[in-house]
Amino acid sequence: MNEFDQQIRLAAFQYCAQLLKTHTGAVPWAAIQPGFRFEGEQVYLAGRARGIHRPRQMQRGILSIKTTRPRQGRTARYDDALSDNGYFSYAFQGTDPGNRDNTALRQAFEDQTPFLYFYGLVPGVYEILFPCYLTDWNAQALRCTVAVGNARELARPTKPADDAVLAMPIDRRYSTVEAKVRLHQAEFRELVLGAYERRCAITGLPVLGLLEAAHIIPDRDERGRPEVSNGLCLSALHHTAYDHNLLGIDPDGKVHIAEAVLEQHDGPTLEQAIKGYHGQRIRLPRHLEDRPDREALEVRFGEFLGV
């Protein structure tokens, strides 16, 4: 393993951890594209046009791979790129397994060096998964298999003990499952917030840090599909009230406040931010296909009424 390459990787992981913290898990390309400074030089994290990236400062392997979401007006795809064994499946660059990009992938597989995975949530916005590893490089299928590791692996010695090697596949399988759950949540949030133009459907609040994607029918229910039509963009306050059936929304989009709440009298937060919206209608997405599913609203409103 090239020590200088490894230093670049670790610096990139540290920089991306800060990006995720700053952007709460949904990082715009504009924040990724400039890269970061390392020993007086600019190191780019990923390429705009190519999915497989090794910066010029590195000698071997890759620093990152990228999966994008196309701009099609409306994006509603939930393609995990699942491989048969539950990991991510990633396509080679072109059809020549021996080209520069695919050779770099093969080197990352042979060396088992960690890398970044920029996974497109919506056009121009990414979740960053790391450390990732290749568990397979298949020249015939023109695909490789990607597993998500965890921070503990970065602290392991270059040549781990035999018991650590045996534990890695199990650890990475769990980490990959956790990553997929996180991606679903992040993708659902970005799609729903985008459909509602990043404003609360009840209040119109535009503060991104206070907005959440609420499921109409919860995702734990088999009917709770991860689709925009099963989501509402709500402020954290109204999302909590909705989840606890203190606030309901009928199939016509009319807001109802529970009687127990209407009977209480307190300060302006209760009176204006909650009770004040009783009887009003929610703001709807511009695109008809993104609007709340009436049947889902009816089912959920029945729970609010205690039916």
Secondary structure as a PSIPRED ss2 file (coil, helix, strand):
# PSIPRED VFORMAT (PSIPRED V4.0)

   1 M C   1.000  0.000  0.000
   2 N C   1.000  0.000  0.000
   3 E H   0.000  1.000  0.000
   4 F H   0.000  1.000  0.000
   5 D H   0.000  1.000  0.000
   6 Q H   0.000  1.000  0.000
   7 Q H   0.000  1.000  0.000
   8 I H   0.000  1.000  0.000
   9 R H   0.000  1.000  0.000
  10 L H   0.000  1.000  0.000
  11 A H   0.000  1.000  0.000
  12 A H   0.000  1.000  0.000
  13 F H   0.000  1.000  0.000
  14 Q H   0.000  1.000  0.000
  15 Y H   0.000  1.000  0.000
  16 C H   0.000  1.000  0.000
  17 A H   0.000  1.000  0.000
  18 Q H   0.000  1.000  0.000
  19 L H   0.000  1.000  0.000
  20 L H   0.000  1.000  0.000
  21 K H   0.000  1.000  0.000
  22 T H   0.000  1.000  0.000
  23 H C   1.000  0.000  0.000
  24 T C   1.000  0.000  0.000
  25 G C   1.000  0.000  0.000
  26 A C   1.000  0.000  0.000
  27 V E   0.000  0.000  1.000
  28 P E   0.000  0.000  1.000
  29 W H   0.000  1.000  0.000
  30 A H   0.000  1.000  0.000
  31 A H   0.000  1.000  0.000
  32 I H   0.000  1.000  0.000
  33 Q C   1.000  0.000  0.000
  34 P C   1.000  0.000  0.000
  35 G C   1.000  0.000  0.000
  36 F E   0.000  0.000  1.000
  37 R E   0.000  0.000  1.000
  38 F E   0.000  0.000  1.000
  39 E C   1.000  0.000  0.000
  40 G C   1.000  0.000  0.000
  41 E E   0.000  0.000  1.000
  42 Q E   0.000  0.000  1.000
  43 V E   0.000  0.000  1.000
  44 Y C   1.000  0.000  0.000
  45 L C   1.000  0.000  0.000
  46 A C   1.000  0.000  0.000
  47 G C   1.000  0.000  0.000
  48 R C   1.000  0.000  0.000
  49 A C   1.000  0.000  0.000
  50 R C   1.000  0.000  0.000
  51 G C   1.000  0.000  0.000
  52 I E   0.000  0.000  1.000
  53 H E   0.000  0.000  1.000
  54 R C   1.000  0.000  0.000
  55 P C   1.000  0.000  0.000
  56 R C   1.000  0.000  0.000
  57 Q C   1.000  0.000  0.000
  58 M C   1.000  0.000  0.000
  59 Q C   1.000  0.000  0.000
  60 R C   1.000  0.000  0.000
  61 G C   1.000  0.000  0.000
  62 I C   1.000  0.000  0.000
  63 L C   1.000  0.000  0.000
  64 S E   0.000  0.000  1.000
  65 I E   0.000  0.000  1.000
  66 K E   0.000  0.000  1.000
  67 T E   0.000  0.000  1.000
  68 T C   1.000  0.000  0.000
  69 R C   1.000  0.000  0.000
  70 P C   1.000  0.000  0.000
  71 R C   1.000  0.000  0.000
  72 Q C   1.000  0.000  0.000
  73 G C   1.000  0.000  0.000
  74 R C   1.000  0.000  0.000
  75 T C   1.000  0.000  0.000
  76 A C   1.000  0.000  0.000
  77 R C   1.000  0.000  0.000
  78 Y C   1.000  0.000  0.000
  79 D C   1.000  0.000  0.000
  80 D C   1.000  0.000  0.000
  81 A C   1.000  0.000  0.000
  82 L E   0.000  0.000  1.000
  83 S C   1.000  0.000  0.000
  84 D C   1.000  0.000  0.000
  85 N C   1.000  0.000  0.000
  86 G C   1.000  0.000  0.000
  87 Y C   1.000  0.000  0.000
  88 F E   0.000  0.000  1.000
  89 S E   0.000  0.000  1.000
  90 Y E   0.000  0.000  1.000
  91 A E   0.000  0.000  1.000
  92 F C   1.000  0.000  0.000
  93 Q C   1.000  0.000  0.000
  94 G C   1.000  0.000  0.000
  95 T C   1.000  0.000  0.000
  96 D C   1.000  0.000  0.000
  97 P C   1.000  0.000  0.000
  98 G C   1.000  0.000  0.000
  99 N C   1.000  0.000  0.000
 100 R H   0.000  1.000  0.000
 101 D H   0.000  1.000  0.000
 102 N H   0.000  1.000  0.000
 103 T H   0.000  1.000  0.000
 104 A H   0.000  1.000  0.000
 105 L H   0.000  1.000  0.000
 106 R H   0.000  1.000  0.000
 107 Q H   0.000  1.000  0.000
 108 A H   0.000  1.000  0.000
 109 F H   0.000  1.000  0.000
 110 E H   0.000  1.000  0.000
 111 D H   0.000  1.000  0.000
 112 Q C   1.000  0.000  0.000
 113 T C   1.000  0.000  0.000
 114 P C   1.000  0.000  0.000
 115 F E   0.000  0.000  1.000
 116 L E   0.000  0.000  1.000
 117 Y E   0.000  0.000  1.000
 118 F E   0.000  0.000  1.000
 119 Y E   0.000  0.000  1.000
 120 G E   0.000  0.000  1.000
 121 L E   0.000  0.000  1.000
 122 V E   0.000  0.000  1.000
 123 P C   1.000  0.000  0.000
 124 G C   1.000  0.000  0.000
 125 V E   0.000  0.000  1.000
 126 Y E   0.000  0.000  1.000
 127 E E   0.000  0.000  1.000
 128 I E   0.000  0.000  1.000
 129 L E   0.000  0.000  1.000
 130 F E   0.000  0.000  1.000
 131 P E   0.000  0.000  1.000
 132 C E   0.000  0.000  1.000
 133 Y E   0.000  0.000  1.000
 134 L E   0.000  0.000  1.000
 135 T E   0.000  0.000  1.000
 136 D E   0.000  0.000  1.000
 137 W E   0.000  0.000  1.000
 138 N E   0.000  0.000  1.000
 139 A C   1.000  0.000  0.000
 140 Q C   1.000  0.000  0.000
 141 A C   1.000  0.000  0.000
 142 L C   1.000  0.000  0.000
 143 R E   0.000  0.000  1.000
 144 C E   0.000  0.000  1.000
 145 T E   0.000  0.000  1.000
 146 V E   0.000  0.000  1.000
 147 A E   0.000  0.000  1.000
 148 V E   0.000  0.000  1.000
 149 G C   1.000  0.000  0.000
 150 N C   1.000  0.000  0.000
 151 A H   0.000  1.000  0.000
 152 R H   0.000  1.000  0.000
 153 E H   0.000  1.000  0.000
 154 L H   0.000  1.000  0.000
 155 A C   1.000  0.000  0.000
 156 R C   1.000  0.000  0.000
 157 P C   1.000  0.000  0.000
 158 T C   1.000  0.000  0.000
 159 K C   1.000  0.000  0.000
 160 P C   1.000  0.000  0.000
 161 A C   1.000  0.000  0.000
 162 D H   0.000  1.000  0.000
 163 D H   0.000  1.000  0.000
 164 A H   0.000  1.000  0.000
 165 V H   0.000  1.000  0.000
 166 L H   0.000  1.000  0.000
 167 A H   0.000  1.000  0.000
 168 M H   0.000  1.000  0.000
 169 P H   0.000  1.000  0.000
 170 I H   0.000  1.000  0.000
 171 D H   0.000  1.000  0.000
 172 R H   0.000  1.000  0.000
 173 R H   0.000  1.000  0.000
 174 Y H   0.000  1.000  0.000
 175 S H   0.000  1.000  0.000
 176 T H   0.000  1.000  0.000
 177 V H   0.000  1.000  0.000
 178 E H   0.000  1.000  0.000
 179 A H   0.000  1.000  0.000
 180 K H   0.000  1.000  0.000
 181 V H   0.000  1.000  0.000
 182 R H   0.000  1.000  0.000
 183 L H   0.000  1.000  0.000
 184 H H   0.000  1.000  0.000
 185 Q H   0.000  1.000  0.000
 186 A H   0.000  1.000  0.000
 187 E H   0.000  1.000  0.000
 188 F H   0.000  1.000  0.000
 189 R H   0.000  1.000  0.000
 190 E H   0.000  1.000  0.000
 191 L H   0.000  1.000  0.000
 192 V H   0.000  1.000  0.000
 193 L H   0.000  1.000  0.000
 194 G H   0.000  1.000  0.000
 195 A H   0.000  1.000  0.000
 196 Y C   1.000  0.000  0.000
 197 E C   1.000  0.000  0.000
 198 R C   1.000  0.000  0.000
 199 R C   1.000  0.000  0.000
 200 C C   1.000  0.000  0.000
 201 A C   1.000  0.000  0.000
 202 I C   1.000  0.000  0.000
 203 T C   1.000  0.000  0.000
 204 G C   1.000  0.000  0.000
 205 L C   1.000  0.000  0.000
 206 P C   1.000  0.000  0.000
 207 V C   1.000  0.000  0.000
 208 L H   0.000  1.000  0.000
 209 G H   0.000  1.000  0.000
 210 L H   0.000  1.000  0.000
 211 L E   0.000  0.000  1.000
 212 E E   0.000  0.000  1.000
 213 A E   0.000  0.000  1.000
 214 A E   0.000  0.000  1.000
 215 H E   0.000  0.000  1.000
 216 I C   1.000  0.000  0.000
 217 I C   1.000  0.000  0.000
 218 P C   1.000  0.000  0.000
 219 D C   1.000  0.000  0.000
 220 R C   1.000  0.000  0.000
 221 D C   1.000  0.000  0.000
 222 E C   1.000  0.000  0.000
 223 R C   1.000  0.000  0.000
 224 G C   1.000  0.000  0.000
 225 R C   1.000  0.000  0.000
 226 P C   1.000  0.000  0.000
 227 E C   1.000  0.000  0.000
 228 V H   0.000  1.000  0.000
 229 S H   0.000  1.000  0.000
 230 N H   0.000  1.000  0.000
 231 G E   0.000  0.000  1.000
 232 L E   0.000  0.000  1.000
 233 C E   0.000  0.000  1.000
 234 L E   0.000  0.000  1.000
 235 S E   0.000  0.000  1.000
 236 A H   0.000  1.000  0.000
 237 L H   0.000  1.000  0.000
 238 H H   0.000  1.000  0.000
 239 H H   0.000  1.000  0.000
 240 T H   0.000  1.000  0.000
 241 A H   0.000  1.000  0.000
 242 Y H   0.000  1.000  0.000
 243 D H   0.000  1.000  0.000
 244 H C   1.000  0.000  0.000
 245 N C   1.000  0.000  0.000
 246 L C   1.000  0.000  0.000
 247 L E   0.000  0.000  1.000
 248 G E   0.000  0.000  1.000
 249 I E   0.000  0.000  1.000
 250 D C   1.000  0.000  0.000
 251 P C   1.000  0.000  0.000
 252 D C   1.000  0.000  0.000
 253 G C   1.000  0.000  0.000
 254 K E   0.000  0.000  1.000
 255 V E   0.000  0.000  1.000
 256 H E   0.000  0.000  1.000
 257 I E   0.000  0.000  1.000
 258 A C   1.000  0.000  0.000
 259 E H   0.000  1.000  0.000
 260 A H   0.000  1.000  0.000
 261 V H   0.000  1.000  0.000
 262 L H   0.000  1.000  0.000
 263 E C   1.000  0.000  0.000
 264 Q C   1.000  0.000  0.000
 265 H C   1.000  0.000  0.000
 266 D C   1.000  0.000  0.000
 267 G C   1.000  0.000  0.000
 268 P H   0.000  1.000  0.000
 269 T H   0.000  1.000  0.000
 270 L H   0.000  1.000  0.000
 271 E H   0.000  1.000  0.000
 272 Q H   0.000  1.000  0.000
 273 A H   0.000  1.000  0.000
 274 I H   0.000  1.000  0.000
 275 K H   0.000  1.000  0.000
 276 G H   0.000  1.000  0.000
 277 Y H   0.000  1.000  0.000
 278 H C   1.000  0.000  0.000
 279 G C   1.000  0.000  0.000
 280 Q C   1.000  0.000  0.000
 281 R E   0.000  0.000  1.000
 282 I C   1.000  0.000  0.000
 283 R C   1.000  0.000  0.000
 284 L C   1.000  0.000  0.000
 285 P C   1.000  0.000  0.000
 286 R C   1.000  0.000  0.000
 287 H C   1.000  0.000  0.000
 288 L H   0.000  1.000  0.000
 289 E H   0.000  1.000  0.000
 290 D H   0.000  1.000  0.000
 291 R C   1.000  0.000  0.000
 292 P C   1.000  0.000  0.000
 293 D C   1.000  0.000  0.000
 294 R H   0.000  1.000  0.000
 295 E H   0.000  1.000  0.000
 296 A H   0.000  1.000  0.000
 297 L H   0.000  1.000  0.000
 298 E H   0.000  1.000  0.000
 299 V H   0.000  1.000  0.000
 300 R H   0.000  1.000  0.000
 301 F H   0.000  1.000  0.000
 302 G H   0.000  1.000  0.000
 303 E H   0.000  1.000  0.000
 304 F H   0.000  1.000  0.000
 305 L H   0.000  1.000  0.000
 306 G C   1.000  0.000  0.000
 307 V C   1.000  0.000  0.000
